[in-house]
Amino acid sequence: MKRASILLCVIVLSGFVGDSFATSPMPEEVKPGMTATICTIHITCMRDRERGTQEELASTYAFEASEAKKDVFEWVTRYIHDKFNERNVTEFKVECKFPK
């Protein structure tokens, strides 16, 4: 009996769903543009040359929009230089998105 009443309620409520509007009564918020510089760094390191095992690292860093591109690139260069000294880096990729 309990299952039948729940099933009946679901069927009745599904009829209302078909007639509902697809718009929200509240206006949508307009999101502001990107306000920070985002840099994503992918590094591939060789863990064991004999076995050929690799390790992939991916890091994302955010800088303030007021920070100069030159300063961001200097920081990224130092970061990658440190990784070259720490590990056996075989390849790396840097992608930075600057606000307009």
Buried (B, 14 or more C-beta within 10 A) or exposed (E): EEEEEEEEEEEEEEEEEEEEEEEEEEEEEEEEEEEBBBBEBEBBBBEEEEEEEEEEEEEEBEBEEEEEEEEBEEBBEEBBEEBEEEBEBEEBEBEBEBEE
